[in-house]
């Protein structure tokens, strides 16, 4: 199958959840990726994107961007639930 007017075949699209903080230049990997059903999701090219951002910053004389990898949402959720249970145990039920 090809796109109308193009000779190239269609390719799979994968979306990786990242957030860019425009104020600090920090990029955060949210650990969320999606793609076509039944297709294995490739490893996000986070390191390649970080390297590219550093190269662009160096070429333009801007401060180097900061790259931070955050924990997957499931792990963060588990930590928050554990903290809530701990706090709940500190106070008697009314």
Backbone as JSON Lines, residues from 0, in Angstrom:
{"i":0,"aa":"X","n":[0.84,-1.17,0.0],"ca":[0.0,0.0,0.0],"c":[0.89,1.24,0.0]}
{"i":1,"aa":"X","n":[0.53,2.25,-0.76],"ca":[1.27,3.51,-0.81],"c":[0.33,4.68,-0.65]}
{"i":2,"aa":"X","n":[0.88,5.82,-0.33],"ca":[0.08,7.03,-0.22],"c":[-0.22,7.54,-1.61]}
{"i":3,"aa":"X","n":[-1.3,8.22,-1.74],"ca":[-1.69,8.79,-3.02],"c":[-0.61,9.74,-3.53]}
{"i":4,"aa":"X","n":[-0.13,9.47,-4.74],"ca":[0.88,10.33,-5.34],"c":[2.29,10.05,-4.9]}
{"i":5,"aa":"X","n":[2.51,9.08,-4.05],"ca":[3.86,8.74,-3.59],"c":[4.17,7.3,-3.92]}
{"i":6,"aa":"X","n":[5.45,7.03,-4.13],"ca":[5.87,5.67,-4.42],"c":[6.34,4.93,-3.18]}
{"i":7,"aa":"X","n":[6.52,5.65,-2.09],"ca":[7.01,5.03,-0.86],"c":[5.88,4.3,-0.15]}
{"i":8,"aa":"X","n":[6.17,3.11,0.43],"ca":[5.12,2.4,1.19],"c":[4.85,3.1,2.53]}
{"i":9,"aa":"X","n":[3.69,2.85,3.07],"ca":[3.34,3.4,4.38],"c":[4.25,2.78,5.44]}
{"i":10,"aa":"X","n":[4.53,3.52,6.49],"ca":[5.33,3.0,7.59],"c":[4.54,3.12,8.88]}
{"i":11,"aa":"X","n":[4.9,2.31,9.85],"ca":[4.25,2.36,11.15],"c":[4.67,3.63,11.88]}
{"i":12,"aa":"X","n":[3.76,4.18,12.67],"ca":[4.04,5.38,13.45],"c":[3.97,5.0,14.93]}
{"i":13,"aa":"X","n":[4.99,5.4,15.68],"ca":[5.05,5.17,17.11],"c":[5.18,6.53,17.78]}
{"i":14,"aa":"X","n":[4.43,6.74,18.85],"ca":[4.45,8.0,19.58],"c":[5.03,7.75,20.96]}
{"i":15,"aa":"X","n":[6.05,8.54,21.32],"ca":[6.7,8.43,22.62],"c":[6.36,9.69,23.41]}
{"i":16,"aa":"X","n":[5.91,9.52,24.66],"ca":[5.52,10.66,25.5],"c":[6.71,11.34,26.14]}
{"i":17,"aa":"X","n":[6.99,12.54,25.69],"ca":[8.04,13.37,26.27],"c":[7.46,14.73,26.56]}
{"i":18,"aa":"X","n":[8.05,15.42,27.52],"ca":[7.63,16.78,27.85],"c":[8.87,17.66,27.81]}
{"i":19,"aa":"X","n":[8.76,18.79,27.11],"ca":[9.85,19.75,27.03],"c":[9.48,20.98,27.85]}
{"i":20,"aa":"X","n":[10.33,21.32,28.82],"ca":[10.11,22.51,29.64],"c":[10.81,23.68,28.96]}
{"i":21,"aa":"X","n":[10.03,24.57,28.39],"ca":[10.6,25.67,27.61],"c":[11.41,26.63,28.49]}
{"i":22,"aa":"X","n":[11.08,26.71,29.77],"ca":[11.79,27.62,30.67],"c":[13.19,27.11,31.0]}
{"i":23,"aa":"X","n":[13.32,25.81,31.26],"ca":[14.62,25.26,31.68],"c":[15.34,24.5,30.56]}
{"i":24,"aa":"X","n":[14.61,24.16,29.49],"ca":[15.21,23.38,28.41],"c":[15.29,21.91,28.75]}
{"i":25,"aa":"X","n":[14.65,21.5,29.83],"ca":[14.7,20.11,30.26],"c":[13.69,19.26,29.49]}
{"i":26,"aa":"X","n":[14.12,18.08,29.1],"ca":[13.25,17.12,28.41],"c":[13.03,15.95,29.36]}
{"i":27,"aa":"X","n":[11.77,15.58,29.55],"ca":[11.43,14.45,30.43],"c":[10.78,13.35,29.62]}
{"i":28,"aa":"X","n":[11.29,12.15,29.78],"ca":[10.69,10.97,29.16],"c":[9.64,10.45,30.12]}
{"i":29,"aa":"X","n":[8.37,10.43,29.69],"ca":[7.28,10.0,30.56],"c":[7.15,8.48,30.63]}
{"i":30,"aa":"X","n":[7.93,7.78,29.81],"ca":[7.89,6.31,29.84],"c":[6.62,5.75,29.22]}
{"i":31,"aa":"X","n":[5.99,6.51,28.35],"ca":[4.75,6.07,27.71],"c":[4.98,6.07,26.2]}
{"i":32,"aa":"X","n":[4.72,4.95,25.55],"ca":[4.84,4.85,24.1],"c":[3.67,4.04,23.57]}
{"i":33,"aa":"X","n":[3.18,4.42,22.4],"ca":[2.1,3.68,21.75],"c":[2.42,3.51,20.28]}
{"i":34,"aa":"X","n":[1.81,2.5,19.69],"ca":[2.0,2.23,18.28],"c":[0.85,1.39,17.76]}
{"i":35,"aa":"X","n":[0.98,0.92,16.53],"ca":[-0.09,0.1,15.95],"c":[-0.32,-1.17,16.76]}
{"i":36,"aa":"X","n":[-1.57,-1.62,16.89],"ca":[-1.87,-2.84,17.63],"c":[-1.09,-4.03,17.06]}
{"i":37,"aa":"X","n":[-0.55,-4.83,17.96],"ca":[0.16,-6.03,17.56],"c":[1.6,-5.8,17.16]}
{"i":38,"aa":"X","n":[2.05,-4.57,17.14],"ca":[3.44,-4.26,16.76],"c":[4.25,-4.01,18.03]}
{"i":39,"aa":"X","n":[5.46,-4.56,18.03],"ca":[6.35,-4.32,19.17],"c":[6.82,-2.88,19.14]}
{"i":40,"aa":"X","n":[6.75,-2.21,20.29],"ca":[7.14,-0.81,20.37],"c":[8.66,-0.74,20.5]}
{"i":41,"aa":"X","n":[9.32,-0.01,19.59],"ca":[10.78,0.09,19.66],"c":[11.21,0.95,20.84]}
{"i":42,"aa":"X","n":[12.46,0.8,21.21],"ca":[13.03,1.63,22.27],"c":[13.01,3.08,21.8]}
{"i":43,"aa":"X","n":[12.52,4.0,22.65],"ca":[12.5,5.4,22.24],"c":[13.92,5.89,21.96]}
{"i":44,"aa":"X","n":[14.08,6.71,20.95],"ca":[15.42,7.22,20.61],"c":[15.82,8.4,21.49]}
{"i":45,"aa":"X","n":[15.59,8.27,22.8],"ca":[15.79,9.38,23.72],"c":[17.24,9.88,23.71]}
{"i":46,"aa":"X","n":[18.2,8.96,23.73],"ca":[19.6,9.36,23.75],"c":[19.98,10.11,22.47]}
{"i":47,"aa":"X","n":[19.47,9.64,21.32],"ca":[19.76,10.3,20.05],"c":[19.16,11.7,20.02]}
{"i":48,"aa":"X","n":[17.97,11.86,20.57],"ca":[17.32,13.17,20.6],"c":[18.09,14.1,21.55]}
{"i":49,"aa":"X","n":[18.51,13.57,22.68],"ca":[19.28,14.38,23.63],"c":[20.59,14.84,23.0]}
{"i":50,"aa":"X","n":[21.26,13.95,22.29],"ca":[22.52,14.29,21.61],"c":[22.28,15.37,20.56]}
{"i":51,"aa":"X","n":[21.21,15.21,19.81],"ca":[20.88,16.2,18.78],"c":[20.61,17.56,19.4]}
{"i":52,"aa":"X","n":[19.89,17.59,20.51],"ca":[19.59,18.86,21.2],"c":[20.88,19.51,21.7]}
{"i":53,"aa":"X","n":[21.81,18.72,22.21],"ca":[23.09,19.25,22.67],"c":[23.89,19.83,21.51]}
{"i":54,"aa":"X","n":[23.88,19.12,20.37],"ca":[24.6,19.6,19.19],"c":[24.04,20.93,18.69]}
{"i":55,"aa":"X","n":[22.71,21.04,18.66],"ca":[22.06,22.28,18.22],"c":[22.39,23.41,19.18]}
{"i":56,"aa":"X","n":[22.34,23.14,20.48],"ca":[22.64,24.16,21.48],"c":[24.08,24.64,21.32]}
{"i":57,"aa":"X","n":[25.0,23.71,21.1],"ca":[26.41,24.08,20.94],"c":[26.61,24.91,19.67]}
{"i":58,"aa":"X","n":[25.92,24.54,18.6],"ca":[26.06,25.26,17.33],"c":[25.53,26.69,17.42]}
{"i":59,"aa":"X","n":[24.56,26.91,18.29],"ca":[23.94,28.23,18.41],"c":[24.43,29.0,19.63]}
{"i":60,"aa":"X","n":[25.36,28.42,20.38],"ca":[25.89,29.11,21.54],"c":[24.89,29.28,22.66]}
{"i":61,"aa":"X","n":[23.9,28.41,22.73],"ca":[22.9,28.49,23.8],"c":[23.29,27.52,24.91]}
{"i":62,"aa":"X","n":[22.73,27.7,26.11],"ca":[23.05,26.78,27.2],"c":[22.64,25.35,26.83]}
{"i":63,"aa":"X","n":[23.43,24.4,27.33],"ca":[23.13,23.0,27.05],"c":[21.81,22.6,27.67]}
{"i":64,"aa":"X","n":[20.96,21.89,26.9],"ca":[19.67,21.45,27.46],"c":[19.9,20.37,28.52]}
{"i":65,"aa":"X","n":[18.99,20.31,29.46],"ca":[19.05,19.28,30.5],"c":[18.1,18.16,30.1]}
{"i":66,"aa":"X","n":[18.56,16.94,30.27],"ca":[17.73,15.79,29.93],"c":[17.52,14.97,31.2]}
{"i":67,"aa":"X","n":[16.27,14.73,31.54],"ca":[15.96,13.95,32.74],"c":[15.01,12.82,32.37]}
{"i":68,"aa":"X","n":[15.37,11.63,32.79],"ca":[14.49,10.49,32.57],"c":[13.73,10.26,33.87]}
{"i":69,"aa":"X","n":[12.42,10.31,33.8],"ca":[11.61,10.12,34.99],"c":[11.15,8.67,35.06]}
{"i":70,"aa":"X","n":[10.73,8.29,36.22],"ca":[10.27,6.92,36.42],"c":[8.98,6.68,35.64]}
{"i":71,"aa":"X","n":[8.74,5.43,35.25],"ca":[7.48,5.12,34.57],"c":[6.29,5.5,35.45]}
{"i":72,"aa":"X","n":[5.16,5.87,34.84],"ca":[3.99,6.29,35.61],"c":[3.53,5.25,36.63]}
{"i":73,"aa":"X","n":[3.63,3.96,36.29],"ca":[3.18,2.92,37.21],"c":[4.0,2.94,38.5]}
{"i":74,"aa":"X","n":[5.32,3.14,38.37],"ca":[6.18,3.16,39.55],"c":[5.86,4.39,40.41]}
{"i":75,"aa":"X","n":[5.65,5.53,39.77],"ca":[5.32,6.75,40.51],"c":[3.98,6.58,41.23]}
{"i":76,"aa":"X","n":[3.02,5.94,40.57],"ca":[1.71,5.7,41.18],"c":[1.85,4.81,42.41]}
{"i":77,"aa":"X","n":[2.68,3.76,42.29],"ca":[2.9,2.87,43.44],"c":[3.5,3.63,44.61]}
{"i":78,"aa":"X","n":[4.44,4.54,44.33],"ca":[5.07,5.33,45.4],"c":[4.05,6.23,46.08]}
{"i":79,"aa":"X","n":[3.19,6.86,45.28],"ca":[2.18,7.75,45.86],"c":[1.18,6.97,46.71]}
{"i":80,"aa":"X","n":[0.76,5.8,46.21],"ca":[-0.19,4.98,46.97],"c":[0.42,4.53,48.3]}
{"i":81,"aa":"X","n":[1.69,4.16,48.26],"ca":[2.38,3.72,49.49],"c":[2.44,4.88,50.48]}
{"i":82,"aa":"X","n":[2.74,6.08,49.99],"ca":[2.81,7.25,50.87],"c":[1.44,7.55,51.48]}
{"i":83,"aa":"X","n":[0.38,7.42,50.68],"ca":[-0.97,7.68,51.19],"c":[-1.35,6.66,52.26]}
{"i":84,"aa":"X","n":[-1.0,5.39,52.03],"ca":[-1.32,4.35,53.03],"c":[-0.56,4.62,54.33]}
{"i":85,"aa":"X","n":[0.68,5.07,54.22],"ca":[1.47,5.38,55.4],"c":[0.84,6.52,56.18]}
{"i":86,"aa":"X","n":[0.43,7.57,55.46],"ca":[-0.22,8.69,56.13],"c":[-1.54,8.29,56.74]}
{"i":87,"aa":"X","n":[-2.3,7.47,56.04],"ca":[-3.61,7.03,56.56],"c":[-3.44,6.24,57.84]}
{"i":88,"aa":"X","n":[-2.36,5.48,57.96],"ca":[-2.12,4.69,59.16],"c":[-1.72,5.52,60.36]}
{"i":89,"aa":"X","n":[-1.34,6.75,60.12],"ca":[-0.89,7.61,61.22],"c":[-2.04,8.27,61.95]}
{"i":90,"aa":"X","n":[-3.22,8.3,61.33],"ca":[-4.36,8.97,61.92],"c":[-5.5,7.99,62.17]}
{"i":91,"aa":"X","n":[-6.11,8.05,63.33],"ca":[-7.22,7.13,63.63],"c":[-8.45,7.46,62.79]}
{"i":92,"aa":"X","n":[-9.2,6.46,62.46],"ca":[-10.46,6.66,61.71],"c":[-11.5,7.28,62.65]}
{"i":93,"aa":"X","n":[-12.29,8.15,62.14],"ca":[-13.32,8.79,62.96],"c":[-14.53,7.99,63.01]}
